[in-house]
Amino acid sequence: MFSTTYLYNSAEFIELLLSQPIQRKLIWISLFVALSIAMSLAFLIGTGIPILLYAASTVGFMMMGIGVLITIIFISIAMLCSILTRDKAKGIGISIILWLFFSLLFDGIILFLLFQLSDYPIEKMMITISTFNPIALARILILLHLDISAMMGYTGAIFKEFFGTSLGICISFMILCLWAILPFLISLKRFNKKDL
């Protein structure tokens, strides 16, 4: 929300920058880097201090790293939402709908699929489907390293078999990095061609 609102509120300033002899690509990348650094620092100060004080372990540091990645992912998605439409209300609405989808609706769809297809072996398909939601992927990674996967039954064992290995962790981090890079690259391409 903050990133989308910030980009809409600074639209006149961005237009002023575009009138200067500065490359469009450089302006958009600078906005992305500045927002990412500011929001990541805010996240690290807000969660890093309690984690360092009360849970300074591998899982705690993993939680901070994944939290920073999720922050950057949603900044990237917010930049894409703000470049898709000039209308501020519509752009903020798109970002709210995407946030609600990733945080709530996606889980509801997954639960519906699990109940409807409970007679079939769909656990491996769930691994693939979970990569389409960065929040679900981050949640699974953290839960599996908290050893709560034992409470998840057979599905937890399948997730642990894939996401619990070093290869699974590397693939998950690469997918999360793709989630951060791809929406930003799409927004950068649109920003370069957009008539402001």
Z-matrix of the N, CA and C atoms (Angstrom, degrees):
N
C 1 1.456
C 2 1.525 1 110.85
N 3 1.341 2 116.24 1 -46.84
C 4 1.462 3 119.47 2 -178.09
C 5 1.525 4 110.74 3 -60.12
N 6 1.328 5 116.85 4 -44.87
C 7 1.469 6 120.27 5 -177.14
C 8 1.523 7 111.56 6 -63.68
N 9 1.332 8 116.45 7 -43.92
C 10 1.466 9 119.91 8 179.65
C 11 1.520 10 110.71 9 -63.41
N 12 1.331 11 116.91 10 -46.97
C 13 1.463 12 121.44 11 179.49
C 14 1.520 13 110.99 12 -62.09
N 15 1.329 14 116.05 13 -42.36
C 16 1.468 15 120.48 14 179.82
C 17 1.525 16 110.87 15 -60.51
N 18 1.323 17 117.28 16 -44.68
C 19 1.473 18 120.35 17 -177.91
C 20 1.523 19 111.14 18 -65.86
N 21 1.342 20 117.31 19 -39.14
C 22 1.462 21 119.08 20 178.12
C 23 1.527 22 111.36 21 -69.66
N 24 1.325 23 117.55 22 -39.16
C 25 1.465 24 120.18 23 -178.74
C 26 1.527 25 112.61 24 -71.30
N 27 1.319 26 117.26 25 -24.96
C 28 1.469 27 119.47 26 179.41
C 29 1.524 28 112.07 27 -102.55
N 30 1.337 29 117.38 28 23.09
C 31 1.471 30 121.21 29 -178.87
C 32 1.531 31 111.32 30 -62.17
N 33 1.334 32 117.31 31 -40.81
C 34 1.465 33 119.88 32 179.80
C 35 1.526 34 110.98 33 -65.60
N 36 1.320 35 116.56 34 -39.33
C 37 1.458 36 120.40 35 178.18
C 38 1.529 37 110.96 36 -65.54
N 39 1.329 38 116.98 37 -39.06
C 40 1.469 39 120.67 38 177.34
C 41 1.527 40 110.03 39 -64.03
N 42 1.347 41 116.79 40 -40.52
C 43 1.469 42 119.97 41 177.07
C 44 1.527 43 111.26 42 -63.50
N 45 1.338 44 116.72 43 -37.97
C 46 1.464 45 120.70 44 176.52
C 47 1.529 46 110.51 45 -63.71
N 48 1.316 47 116.89 46 -41.79
C 49 1.465 48 120.22 47 177.48
C 50 1.527 49 111.49 48 -63.45
N 51 1.339 50 116.06 49 -36.06
C 52 1.456 51 119.62 50 -179.64
C 53 1.526 52 112.40 51 -68.86
N 54 1.320 53 117.00 52 -22.20
C 55 1.470 54 119.61 53 177.64
C 56 1.527 55 111.48 54 -77.67
N 57 1.334 56 116.50 55 -11.95
C 58 1.467 57 121.37 56 178.13
C 59 1.539 58 109.17 57 -88.37
N 60 1.331 59 117.10 58 162.57
C 61 1.477 60 118.90 59 179.32
C 62 1.542 61 111.43 60 -76.75
N 63 1.324 62 115.23 61 63.63
C 64 1.470 63 121.90 62 177.60
C 65 1.524 64 107.05 63 -123.88
N 66 1.317 65 115.99 64 138.30
C 67 1.463 66 119.61 65 179.60
C 68 1.524 67 110.62 66 -64.91
N 69 1.332 68 115.40 67 140.05
C 70 1.464 69 120.26 68 177.85
C 71 1.526 70 111.18 69 -57.75
N 72 1.327 71 115.12 70 -43.90
C 73 1.462 72 120.67 71 -178.06
C 74 1.531 73 110.66 72 -57.62
N 75 1.306 74 116.86 73 -41.44
C 76 1.464 75 121.90 74 -178.14
C 77 1.529 76 111.61 75 -66.16
N 78 1.322 77 117.19 76 -37.37
C 79 1.469 78 121.34 77 178.56
C 80 1.520 79 110.41 78 -64.73
N 81 1.327 80 117.26 79 -46.61
C 82 1.462 81 121.46 80 -177.16
C 83 1.534 82 111.34 81 -67.65
N 84 1.341 83 116.31 82 -41.31
C 85 1.465 84 120.12 83 177.58
C 86 1.527 85 110.10 84 -63.87
N 87 1.336 86 116.68 85 -40.83
C 88 1.468 87 120.59 86 179.54
C 89 1.529 88 111.10 87 -63.14
N 90 1.330 89 116.86 88 -41.16
C 91 1.469 90 119.76 89 177.02
C 92 1.526 91 111.05 90 -62.15
N 93 1.314 92 115.94 91 -42.57
C 94 1.467 93 120.59 92 -179.99
C 95 1.530 94 111.25 93 -63.65
N 96 1.327 95 115.84 94 -46.67
C 97 1.471 96 120.01 95 -179.36
C 98 1.530 97 110.67 96 -64.70
N 99 1.333 98 116.92 97 -43.09
C 100 1.472 99 120.32 98 -179.04
C 101 1.526 100 111.06 99 -64.13
N 102 1.325 101 117.27 100 -46.30
C 103 1.468 102 120.22 101 178.34
C 104 1.526 103 111.18 102 -63.91
N 105 1.327 104 116.61 103 -40.30
C 106 1.468 105 120.34 104 -179.62
C 107 1.520 106 111.07 105 -64.08
N 108 1.325 107 116.81 106 -44.03
C 109 1.464 108 119.65 107 179.98
C 110 1.526 109 111.03 108 -65.35
N 111 1.335 110 116.76 109 -45.84
C 112 1.471 111 120.39 110 -178.18
C 113 1.527 112 111.50 111 -63.44
N 114 1.308 113 117.12 112 -47.35
C 115 1.468 114 120.11 113 -177.81
C 116 1.525 115 111.60 114 -70.97
N 117 1.333 116 117.55 115 -35.80
C 118 1.466 117 120.39 116 177.86
C 119 1.520 118 111.00 117 -66.97
N 120 1.335 119 116.85 118 -40.35
C 121 1.465 120 119.72 119 176.61
C 122 1.526 121 111.10 120 -63.77
N 123 1.333 122 116.22 121 -40.92
C 124 1.469 123 119.57 122 177.70
C 125 1.526 124 110.20 123 -62.08
N 126 1.325 125 116.52 124 -42.26
C 127 1.468 126 120.30 125 178.70
C 128 1.523 127 110.63 126 -64.71
N 129 1.333 128 116.73 127 -45.26
C 130 1.465 129 120.27 128 -178.23
C 131 1.526 130 112.32 129 -65.10
N 132 1.328 131 116.86 130 -37.53
C 133 1.467 132 119.01 131 177.33
C 134 1.524 133 110.40 132 -69.04
N 135 1.339 134 116.06 133 -42.43
C 136 1.469 135 119.85 134 -177.60
C 137 1.512 136 113.96 135 -70.05
N 138 1.321 137 117.84 136 -37.80
C 139 1.466 138 119.55 137 -178.00
C 140 1.523 139 112.84 138 -108.37
N 141 1.332 140 116.10 139 -27.27
C 142 1.460 141 119.58 140 -176.41
C 143 1.514 142 113.65 141 -65.02
N 144 1.322 143 116.83 142 -41.43
C 145 1.473 144 119.88 143 -179.04
C 146 1.530 145 111.07 144 -63.38
N 147 1.353 146 119.96 145 -49.26
C 148 1.474 147 118.42 146 176.92
C 149 1.529 148 113.26 147 -63.15
N 150 1.340 149 116.69 148 -37.75
C 151 1.470 150 118.75 149 179.50
C 152 1.516 151 110.55 150 -65.79
N 153 1.339 152 116.99 151 -42.34
C 154 1.469 153 119.80 152 178.74
C 155 1.523 154 111.94 153 -65.28
N 156 1.324 155 116.51 154 -32.93
C 157 1.464 156 119.51 155 -179.48
C 158 1.527 157 113.09 156 -77.88
N 159 1.351 158 117.05 157 -38.51
C 160 1.459 159 119.77 158 -170.58
C 161 1.524 160 114.99 159 -115.46
N 162 1.317 161 119.07 160 -17.05
C 163 1.474 162 120.18 161 -177.57
C 164 1.518 163 110.80 162 -145.88
N 165 1.311 164 116.80 163 52.75
C 166 1.472 165 120.61 164 -179.19
C 167 1.523 166 109.52 165 -77.92
N 168 1.326 167 115.13 166 75.21
C 169 1.464 168 121.27 167 179.81
C 170 1.529 169 108.34 168 -131.97
N 171 1.313 170 115.04 169 -177.84
C 172 1.466 171 119.85 170 178.35
C 173 1.521 172 110.88 171 -60.68
N 174 1.336 173 116.30 172 -41.55
C 175 1.471 174 120.26 173 179.83
C 176 1.524 175 110.45 174 -65.47
N 177 1.332 176 117.21 175 -38.32
C 178 1.461 177 120.61 176 178.24
C 179 1.517 178 112.07 177 -62.65
N 180 1.338 179 116.37 178 -45.50
C 181 1.463 180 119.66 179 178.74
C 182 1.527 181 111.42 180 -67.90
N 183 1.351 182 115.93 181 -34.50
C 184 1.464 183 119.61 182 176.22
C 185 1.527 184 110.26 183 -65.16
N 186 1.332 185 116.19 184 -39.71
C 187 1.461 186 121.05 185 178.46
C 188 1.531 187 110.76 186 -62.29
N 189 1.330 188 116.97 187 -41.37
C 190 1.472 189 119.81 188 178.35
C 191 1.532 190 110.63 189 -66.38
N 192 1.333 191 116.78 190 -42.79
C 193 1.465 192 120.02 191 179.62
C 194 1.519 193 112.51 192 -63.15
N 195 1.334 194 115.83 193 -44.62
C 196 1.466 195 119.96 194 179.09
C 197 1.525 196 110.32 195 -66.85
N 198 1.332 197 117.63 196 -36.99
C 199 1.463 198 120.86 197 177.13
C 200 1.516 199 112.38 198 -62.27
N 201 1.334 200 116.90 199 -40.88
C 202 1.467 201 120.39 200 176.53
C 203 1.522 202 110.18 201 -64.66
N 204 1.344 203 116.25 202 -41.82
C 205 1.471 204 119.65 203 178.47
C 206 1.527 205 111.41 204 -62.16
N 207 1.335 206 117.07 205 -43.36
C 208 1.476 207 120.89 206 178.47
C 209 1.527 208 110.21 207 -62.89
N 210 1.331 209 116.88 208 -38.89
C 211 1.470 210 120.72 209 177.37
C 212 1.523 211 110.33 210 -60.77
N 213 1.315 212 117.04 211 -46.88
C 214 1.470 213 121.17 212 -179.91
C 215 1.526 214 110.82 213 -65.86
N 216 1.336 215 116.88 214 -37.91
C 217 1.471 216 120.63 215 178.26
C 218 1.525 217 110.63 216 -60.32
N 219 1.328 218 116.84 217 -45.09
C 220 1.465 219 118.60 218 -176.88
C 221 1.531 220 112.00 219 -76.47
N 222 1.320 221 118.19 220 -23.35
C 223 1.470 222 119.84 221 170.74
C 224 1.520 223 109.15 222 -67.31
N 225 1.327 224 116.34 223 -42.08
C 226 1.459 225 121.47 224 178.23
C 227 1.527 226 110.98 225 -61.69
N 228 1.336 227 116.63 226 -44.13
C 229 1.467 228 120.84 227 178.62
C 230 1.527 229 110.09 228 -66.61
N 231 1.343 230 117.86 229 -37.82
C 232 1.467 231 121.40 230 178.74
C 233 1.529 232 110.89 231 -64.32
N 234 1.324 233 116.70 232 -38.35
C 235 1.469 234 119.33 233 178.53
C 236 1.526 235 110.52 234 -66.37
N 237 1.330 236 116.55 235 -37.03
C 238 1.461 237 119.97 236 176.58
C 239 1.521 238 110.47 237 -65.92
N 240 1.335 239 117.41 238 -42.52
C 241 1.470 240 120.97 239 179.40
C 242 1.528 241 111.11 240 -62.28
N 243 1.336 242 116.69 241 -40.08
C 244 1.461 243 119.36 242 -176.95
C 245 1.522 244 112.39 243 -73.11
N 246 1.321 245 117.73 244 -24.96
C 247 1.471 246 119.67 245 -179.73
C 248 1.540 247 111.03 246 -87.85
N 249 1.348 248 117.23 247 -17.41
C 250 1.464 249 119.92 248 -178.58
C 251 1.523 250 112.46 249 -69.47
N 252 1.319 251 117.32 250 -32.72
C 253 1.465 252 120.14 251 -177.88
C 254 1.526 253 110.15 252 -141.95
N 255 1.320 254 115.36 253 148.60
C 256 1.466 255 120.72 254 177.79
C 257 1.523 256 112.00 255 -82.93
N 258 1.338 257 115.83 256 -21.82
C 259 1.460 258 120.99 257 -178.78
C 260 1.525 259 109.97 258 -73.28
N 261 1.330 260 116.14 259 120.12
C 262 1.464 261 121.84 260 -175.69
C 263 1.529 262 111.84 261 -62.02
N 264 1.335 263 117.06 262 -45.11
C 265 1.462 264 120.71 263 -178.29
C 266 1.529 265 111.07 264 -63.68
N 267 1.336 266 116.10 265 -41.55
C 268 1.457 267 119.68 266 179.77
C 269 1.535 268 111.12 267 -66.95
N 270 1.331 269 117.36 268 -41.51
C 271 1.467 270 121.26 269 179.60
C 272 1.516 271 112.28 270 -64.43
N 273 1.338 272 116.90 271 -43.35
C 274 1.466 273 120.41 272 177.67
C 275 1.527 274 109.71 273 -66.95
N 276 1.335 275 116.67 274 -37.36
C 277 1.468 276 120.63 275 176.71
C 278 1.519 277 112.27 276 -62.24
N 279 1.336 278 116.60 277 -42.03
C 280 1.474 279 120.11 278 177.69
C 281 1.521 280 110.55 279 -62.47
N 282 1.329 281 116.94 280 -42.89
C 283 1.474 282 119.17 281 -179.17
C 284 1.526 283 111.36 282 -67.51
N 285 1.338 284 118.29 283 -36.03
C 286 1.471 285 120.70 284 177.37
C 287 1.525 286 110.28 285 -66.66
N 288 1.343 287 116.73 286 -43.33
C 289 1.468 288 120.35 287 179.84
C 290 1.525 289 110.64 288 -62.99
N 291 1.342 290 117.35 289 -42.59
C 292 1.466 291 119.99 290 178.28
C 293 1.528 292 111.34 291 -64.04
N 294 1.329 293 116.62 292 -41.71
C 295 1.459 294 120.03 293 178.12
C 296 1.522 295 110.69 294 -62.37
N 297 1.349 296 117.35 295 -44.98
C 298 1.463 297 120.70 296 178.43
C 299 1.523 298 111.38 297 -63.41
N 300 1.336 299 116.51 298 -38.88
C 301 1.461 300 119.80 299 179.36
C 302 1.523 301 110.47 300 -62.47
N 303 1.334 302 116.36 301 -49.60
C 304 1.463 303 119.56 302 -177.03
C 305 1.523 304 112.70 303 -68.83
N 306 1.327 305 117.96 304 -33.44
C 307 1.467 306 118.94 305 -175.49
C 308 1.526 307 113.57 306 -90.87
N 309 1.351 308 119.08 307 -28.82
C 310 1.469 309 120.31 308 -175.75
C 311 1.529 310 113.87 309 -124.24
N 312 1.326 311 116.56 310 -55.67
C 313 1.461 312 120.25 311 -171.12
C 314 1.520 313 113.23 312 -64.99
N 315 1.323 314 117.54 313 -36.70
C 316 1.457 315 121.16 314 -179.95
C 317 1.528 316 110.60 315 -59.45
N 318 1.337 317 116.87 316 -42.75
C 319 1.466 318 120.76 317 178.52
C 320 1.527 319 111.23 318 -64.24
N 321 1.317 320 116.70 319 -37.97
C 322 1.462 321 119.99 320 176.90
C 323 1.518 322 112.03 321 -64.15
N 324 1.325 323 117.08 322 -40.94
C 325 1.463 324 121.20 323 177.51
C 326 1.524 325 110.59 324 -64.12
N 327 1.336 326 116.33 325 -41.54
C 328 1.471 327 120.40 326 178.86
C 329 1.522 328 110.84 327 -63.49
N 330 1.340 329 117.07 328 -44.23
C 331 1.471 330 119.96 329 178.13
C 332 1.523 331 111.46 330 -62.31
N 333 1.337 332 116.65 331 -40.54
C 334 1.465 333 120.55 332 177.75
C 335 1.521 334 110.37 333 -61.02
N 336 1.352 335 117.18 334 -44.91
C 337 1.463 336 120.77 335 178.46
C 338 1.520 337 111.55 336 -63.36
N 339 1.339 338 116.68 337 -40.84
C 340 1.461 339 119.82 338 179.64
C 341 1.529 340 111.70 339 -62.54
N 342 1.333 341 117.06 340 -40.91
C 343 1.463 342 119.70 341 179.79
C 344 1.522 343 111.83 342 -72.21
N 345 1.327 344 117.05 343 -39.59
C 346 1.459 345 119.95 344 -178.09
C 347 1.527 346 112.48 345 -71.46
N 348 1.315 347 116.55 346 -33.65
C 349 1.468 348 120.70 347 -176.76
C 350 1.523 349 111.90 348 -109.78
N 351 1.335 350 116.82 349 29.35
C 352 1.470 351 120.36 350 -175.71
C 353 1.529 352 112.85 351 -66.37
N 354 1.330 353 117.99 352 -19.43
C 355 1.467 354 120.60 353 179.69
C 356 1.524 355 112.58 354 -80.45
N 357 1.313 356 116.44 355 -8.98
C 358 1.460 357 120.56 356 -176.08
C 359 1.530 358 110.28 357 -112.53
N 360 1.326 359 116.76 358 153.20
C 361 1.487 360 119.50 359 177.63
C 362 1.528 361 110.67 360 -79.63
N 363 1.323 362 116.41 361 93.73
C 364 1.470 363 120.28 362 -175.20
C 365 1.527 364 112.84 363 -111.86
N 366 1.331 365 117.36 364 12.05
C 367 1.461 366 119.78 365 -175.80
C 368 1.524 367 112.14 366 -61.95
N 369 1.338 368 116.90 367 -41.93
C 370 1.469 369 119.66 368 -179.66
C 371 1.527 370 111.06 369 -68.35
N 372 1.340 371 115.84 370 -32.45
C 373 1.456 372 119.78 371 175.74
C 374 1.532 373 110.36 372 -66.92
N 375 1.341 374 117.07 373 -32.81
C 376 1.468 375 121.13 374 178.54
C 377 1.534 376 111.46 375 -64.52
N 378 1.323 377 116.82 376 -32.71
C 379 1.472 378 120.37 377 176.71
C 380 1.519 379 109.36 378 -62.34
N 381 1.331 380 116.50 379 -44.33
C 382 1.465 381 120.76 380 179.37
C 383 1.518 382 111.14 381 -66.29
N 384 1.337 383 116.53 382 -43.97
C 385 1.463 384 120.44 383 -178.39
C 386 1.530 385 111.07 384 -64.75
N 387 1.331 386 117.09 385 -35.30
C 388 1.470 387 119.66 386 -178.14
C 389 1.526 388 112.31 387 -66.71
N 390 1.321 389 118.17 388 -19.19
C 391 1.468 390 119.70 389 177.77
C 392 1.529 391 112.14 390 -73.75
N 393 1.332 392 117.63 391 -13.25
C 394 1.462 393 121.03 392 179.32
C 395 1.533 394 112.37 393 -83.96
N 396 1.323 395 117.13 394 1.78
C 397 1.461 396 121.21 395 177.72
C 398 1.526 397 108.33 396 -134.88
N 399 1.338 398 117.60 397 112.55
C 400 1.466 399 118.73 398 -178.29
C 401 1.526 400 113.58 399 -64.55
N 402 1.331 401 117.62 400 -31.59
C 403 1.466 402 120.27 401 179.18
C 404 1.528 403 110.10 402 -68.46
N 405 1.337 404 117.37 403 -43.29
C 406 1.468 405 120.73 404 178.82
C 407 1.521 406 110.74 405 -63.88
N 408 1.316 407 116.50 406 -41.13
C 409 1.463 408 120.90 407 179.49
C 410 1.525 409 110.84 408 -63.43
N 411 1.320 410 116.73 409 -44.28
C 412 1.467 411 120.59 410 178.23
C 413 1.528 412 110.93 411 -64.79
N 414 1.318 413 116.64 412 -41.52
C 415 1.469 414 121.15 413 179.89
C 416 1.528 415 110.82 414 -62.47
N 417 1.324 416 116.83 415 -43.49
C 418 1.472 417 120.63 416 179.39
C 419 1.520 418 110.64 417 -62.85
N 420 1.338 419 116.75 418 -43.89
C 421 1.468 420 120.16 419 -179.91
C 422 1.524 421 111.36 420 -59.90
N 423 1.315 422 116.76 421 -43.60
C 424 1.470 423 119.70 422 -178.51
C 425 1.527 424 110.79 423 -71.05
N 426 1.336 425 118.02 424 -43.16
C 427 1.464 426 120.61 425 -179.44
C 428 1.521 427 111.78 426 -62.23
N 429 1.330 428 116.90 427 -39.13
C 430 1.456 429 119.41 428 -178.76
C 431 1.526 430 111.94 429 -68.55
N 432 1.325 431 116.79 430 -28.95
C 433 1.457 432 118.80 431 179.05
C 434 1.528 433 112.67 432 -87.13
N 435 1.311 434 116.32 433 -6.12
C 436 1.469 435 120.34 434 173.42
C 437 1.527 436 111.30 435 -92.95
N 438 1.334 437 117.02 436 3.16
C 439 1.467 438 123.44 437 -177.85
C 440 1.518 439 112.65 438 60.03
N 441 1.314 440 116.87 439 26.20
C 442 1.466 441 120.94 440 174.69
C 443 1.525 442 109.56 441 -86.92
N 444 1.345 443 116.27 442 -8.16
C 445 1.462 444 119.94 443 -178.68
C 446 1.527 445 111.45 444 -61.82
N 447 1.336 446 117.83 445 -21.90
C 448 1.467 447 120.07 446 177.23
C 449 1.521 448 110.80 447 -62.62
N 450 1.333 449 116.55 448 -27.80
C 451 1.467 450 120.64 449 179.59
C 452 1.530 451 111.94 450 -81.21
N 453 1.341 452 116.78 451 -10.90
C 454 1.455 453 120.23 452 -176.80
C 455 1.529 454 112.37 453 -89.06
N 456 1.320 455 118.07 454 -1.48
C 457 1.451 456 121.69 455 175.91
C 458 1.515 457 113.08 456 71.46
N 459 1.347 458 115.06 457 -144.44
C 460 1.457 459 121.42 458 -175.41
C 461 1.524 460 111.97 459 -64.04
N 462 1.336 461 116.67 460 -39.22
C 463 1.466 462 120.62 461 178.33
C 464 1.519 463 110.23 462 -62.76
N 465 1.332 464 116.56 463 -41.18
C 466 1.460 465 120.57 464 177.10
C 467 1.509 466 111.71 465 -61.74
N 468 1.348 467 116.58 466 -37.38
C 469 1.471 468 120.07 467 178.40
C 470 1.526 469 110.65 468 -65.74
N 471 1.345 470 116.60 469 -39.90
C 472 1.478 471 120.06 470 177.80
C 473 1.527 472 109.44 471 -64.69
N 474 1.347 473 116.71 472 -45.83
C 475 1.467 474 119.75 473 178.89
C 476 1.524 475 111.19 474 -61.60
N 477 1.341 476 115.91 475 -41.90
C 478 1.469 477 119.65 476 -178.86
C 479 1.524 478 110.68 477 -65.70
N 480 1.340 479 115.50 478 -35.05
C 481 1.462 480 120.00 479 179.74
C 482 1.524 481 111.13 480 -63.04
N 483 1.347 482 117.08 481 -34.62
C 484 1.465 483 119.54 482 -179.75
C 485 1.523 484 111.83 483 -95.15
N 486 1.343 485 117.23 484 -56.66
C 487 1.462 486 121.36 485 -174.68
C 488 1.529 487 113.09 486 -75.99
N 489 1.318 488 117.97 487 -17.40
C 490 1.456 489 120.80 488 -178.76
C 491 1.517 490 113.91 489 -80.87
N 492 1.328 491 117.49 490 -17.77
C 493 1.468 492 120.40 491 179.73
C 494 1.525 493 110.05 492 -82.07
N 495 1.311 494 115.78 493 162.73
C 496 1.468 495 119.35 494 179.06
C 497 1.527 496 110.73 495 -66.01
N 498 1.341 497 117.53 496 -34.08
C 499 1.467 498 120.49 497 176.32
C 500 1.522 499 110.49 498 -64.74
N 501 1.345 500 116.23 499 -43.35
C 502 1.464 501 120.29 500 178.93
C 503 1.516 502 112.27 501 -63.19
N 504 1.344 503 116.79 502 -39.28
C 505 1.470 504 120.58 503 178.33
C 506 1.523 505 109.94 504 -65.67
N 507 1.345 506 117.09 505 -42.43
C 508 1.478 507 120.46 506 178.99
C 509 1.522 508 111.13 507 -63.54
N 510 1.335 509 116.90 508 -43.61
C 511 1.468 510 120.55 509 179.16
C 512 1.526 511 109.89 510 -63.66
N 513 1.334 512 117.11 511 -41.37
C 514 1.468 513 120.64 512 179.78
C 515 1.518 514 111.45 513 -63.21
N 516 1.346 515 116.87 514 -43.61
C 517 1.459 516 119.69 515 178.05
C 518 1.527 517 111.22 516 -65.47
N 519 1.337 518 116.89 517 -35.84
C 520 1.471 519 119.51 518 177.51
C 521 1.532 520 110.61 519 -66.38
N 522 1.329 521 116.81 520 -39.08
C 523 1.470 522 120.16 521 177.83
C 524 1.521 523 110.11 522 -65.91
N 525 1.337 524 117.18 523 -41.47
C 526 1.468 525 120.21 524 177.11
C 527 1.530 526 110.67 525 -63.36
N 528 1.327 527 117.63 526 -38.63
C 529 1.474 528 120.57 527 176.91
C 530 1.525 529 110.79 528 -65.31
N 531 1.340 530 116.70 529 -38.25
C 532 1.474 531 119.58 530 175.73
C 533 1.518 532 111.17 531 -62.70
N 534 1.351 533 116.23 532 -38.52
C 535 1.460 534 120.61 533 176.42
C 536 1.525 535 111.17 534 -61.58
N 537 1.334 536 116.96 535 -31.78
C 538 1.465 537 120.15 536 179.15
C 539 1.520 538 111.54 537 -79.32
N 540 1.330 539 118.05 538 -34.32
C 541 1.463 540 121.83 539 -172.50
C 542 1.529 541 112.67 540 -86.45
N 543 1.345 542 117.18 541 -45.42
C 544 1.469 543 119.63 542 -171.89
C 545 1.533 544 114.23 543 -62.12
N 546 1.359 545 120.22 544 -49.10
C 547 1.475 546 117.52 545 177.93
C 548 1.524 547 112.31 546 -61.05
N 549 1.344 548 116.63 547 -35.37
C 550 1.464 549 119.37 548 178.55
C 551 1.524 550 110.84 549 -66.05
N 552 1.328 551 117.87 550 -42.74
C 553 1.475 552 120.31 551 179.75
C 554 1.527 553 111.28 552 -64.31
N 555 1.351 554 116.62 553 -37.94
C 556 1.470 555 119.90 554 177.07
C 557 1.522 556 109.61 555 -64.96
N 558 1.351 557 116.99 556 -43.40
C 559 1.469 558 119.82 557 179.11
C 560 1.524 559 111.08 558 -65.80
N 561 1.324 560 117.71 559 -36.27
C 562 1.466 561 121.59 560 178.23
C 563 1.522 562 110.74 561 -64.25
N 564 1.323 563 116.54 562 -42.43
C 565 1.477 564 120.75 563 178.35
C 566 1.519 565 110.36 564 -62.84
N 567 1.338 566 116.61 565 -43.41
C 568 1.470 567 120.11 566 179.99
C 569 1.524 568 111.38 567 -68.53
N 570 1.348 569 117.21 568 -37.42
C 571 1.455 570 121.00 569 179.40
C 572 1.522 571 111.23 570 -65.38
N 573 1.339 572 117.06 571 -36.89
C 574 1.463 573 120.86 572 178.77
C 575 1.517 574 112.14 573 -65.26
N 576 1.358 575 116.82 574 -31.30
C 577 1.464 576 120.36 575 -177.11
C 578 1.520 577 113.26 576 -98.35
N 579 1.357 578 117.36 577 -11.88
C 580 1.467 579 120.41 578 -172.96
C 581 1.509 580 111.43 579 -72.94
N 582 1.337 581 115.12 580 137.51
C 583 1.461 582 120.87 581 175.50
C 584 1.523 583 107.67 582 -89.90
N 585 1.332 584 116.12 583 108.44
C 586 1.451 585 120.49 584 -178.44
C 587 1.519 586 109.47 585 -92.24
